[in-house]
């Protein structure tokens, strides 16, 4: 399990070394705001505050649109993110995160609000030139169950430091369960970040735009 006595300062430094990729927790005493848009499939907004480098608390709003039957779900949730373990290697870092929470949901296929349960995890590995991340996010209730699984592979054409502009080319494979989308959704993305600001944009194999922005402060 994670050894917490490393301290807040060490947590801040480790969170940004070497790449500052998207993570459920940025750094201790920091706030993260994120927005994602996937045309015709999902939209999400999140805001989290981290009292410690291993824990963040907050909530979000998620809307999913099925391109199979036109069904929609709007989910509002509160969530806790926990850093299970971090490996600091020579010129590389790896992390395991888990999260869970509760919320309420409305949708076209059921009446009123229902209790939503949320759980997920992220495993990532990064150097200044290579990036790998596997993520799974489950939302379920007594009326539905949907899960979004994502695999990302990234390459940076040049090494970067925290204060430099970083450029990444990322391939993403995403699987939607719960009747949201048939097959794997493939997306090519260009990711840019500098300091605490991070944006990415791309297009799926079906020609649909995908956008994401994240700010840490």
KACORWO-V42590 format. One line per field, one symbol per residue. ss: DSSP state (h for helix, s for strand, l for the rest). psi: psi as a letter, one per 40 degrees, with the letter a starting at -180 (. if undefined). burial: b if it has 24 or more other C-alpha atoms within 12 Angstrom, else e. A space follows every 10 residues. Layout:
BEGIN
ss->???
psi->???
burial->???
END
This chain:
BEGIN
ss->lllhhhlhhh hhhhhlllll llllllllls ssssssssll lsssssssss ssllssssss ssssslllll lsssssssss sssssssssl lsssssssss ssssssslls ssssssssss ssssssllls ssssssssss llllssssss ssssslllll lllllsssss ssssssllll lllsssssss ssssllssss ssssllllss ssssssl
psi->ihhdediddd dddddeheef ihidhciifi hhhihihhhe diiihihihh dieehiiaai hhhihhedee iihhhhiiih hhhdihhhih fiiiihiiii aiaiiiidei iaiihhhhii ihhihiaeei hhhhihhhhi aeeihihhhh hhhihheiii ideihihihh hhhhhhiffd ihahhhhhih hhihbehhii iaiieeehih iiihhh.
burial->eeeeeeeeee bbebbbbbbb bbbbbbbbeb bbbbbbbbbb bbbbbbbbbb bbbbbbbbbb bbbbbbeeee bbbbbbbbbb bbbbebeeee ebbbbbbbbb bbbbbbbeee eeebbbbbbb bbbbbbbbbb bbbbbbbbbb beebbbbbbb bbbbbbeeeb ebeeebbbbb bbbbbbbbbb beeebbbbbb bbbbbbbbbb bbbbeeeebb bbbbbbe
END
